[in-house]
Structure formats: structure tokens, C-alpha cells
Amino acid sequence: MTEDYVNWFKNDGQTNFATFLLKNYVPGKPAKYLQVGAYTGDASLWMYENLLKNSNSLLIDIDTWEGSDEPVHRQMNWKTVESLYDEKVAEGLKDKKIVKFKGTSDEFFKSNTEKFDFIYVDGDHTAYGVLKDAVAAYECLEVGGIIGFDDYEWSAGLGVRKEPKMAIDAFSNIYGDRVVEILKGYQRWFKKIG
């Protein structure tokens, strides 16, 4: 069943997670992680196995598990995608190290009072959606924390307003004196400095 769903995390993010998050991982120190867009749980499982060692460390996954207006998403059975996620992270959910938030990022950010050490933005791929998530994520990111954006160079041929790049560039330009860019490529990652 899993072969029907591409592990995009392995293709695009796993190396960056290992490079930047493991380097900042401090054994014994609790950390909080937030992921906007969890899909089948590949990144969640990796974080559970590699970063959630401290009993007080936590990952919150936000997803609607309904997909978005992208050609590849229209072909997917989102009940199956969610079931795959539930299977992959079952141990983390049971251990209360992973919290599943089924809803929109807007709904989450409206009620959130937590601060996070790392936020991964990979949900709504429209420029508008990415920009909203970027602004909200920055506000609940610890100073010294990292915000990572997936799919900076992604395109489904739907036009620039339906792609993340313009929003990530806007975030980089507007928040340029508040963040330091630590990665630029298919993904763009920034460290909050103030």
C-alpha cells in the first residue's frame, strides 16, 4: 500500500533534517517541533526516531488529510493517506511524543500558545497559504529556532500564485533582518535571530 504514495520527505528533506536538526539536537534537552502538512508521516517518523528522545520533547503535526488543489492530490485517496500516517506514527502517538492536529494551520495557529524550536512548512502550497503559515510560524518560533520551507522550487504549472516560491521570497525579504538563511535550494531554511 505504501508504494502508491511517494516518500517526498526522503527525496527532498531527509538530508536537510539530518544536517541541520541533528547538528542542533542536544541529548537530554527537550525540544518542540511543529510540522504544517504531515502527509503519510514520513518526516514525523524520522523525527520520532531521531529527535524525540527526551521524555518532554514533542512534535505536533497539522494536516487536514484532505489534500489541496494540486493535480497529484486529486488522484489520491486521502483516507488511505491518513491511515498510512496513523500506522507510521502509532508508537509516537501512543507515547504522547507526537500530537495529531486534524484541521487547518489557521485553526491551529489561532489557538496555539506554544513556542517551537523547529517549524516545517509543507502544507498549503499556494503563495497566499505559504505566506500566512510563514508569518504565523515565525511568531511562535523560539529565537535561535529554525523554520524550514519545503518545495521552494516546486511547480505544477498552475502559475506563481499557486506555488510557494513567491511567498518564501517575500518572507525572506521582509524578515531579512530577523532571520539568517541557512539553506537555499529546493528547500529554504532560516534561523530566527530576533
Secondary structure by P-SEA (a helix, b strand, c coil): cccccccccccccaaaaaacccccccccbbbbbbbcccccaaaaaaaaaccccccccbbbbbccccccccccccccaaaaaaaaaaaaaaaaaaaccbbbbcccaaaaaacccccccbbbbcccccaaaaaaaaaaaaaaccccbbbbbccccccccccccccaaaaaaaaaaaacccccccccccbbbbbbcc
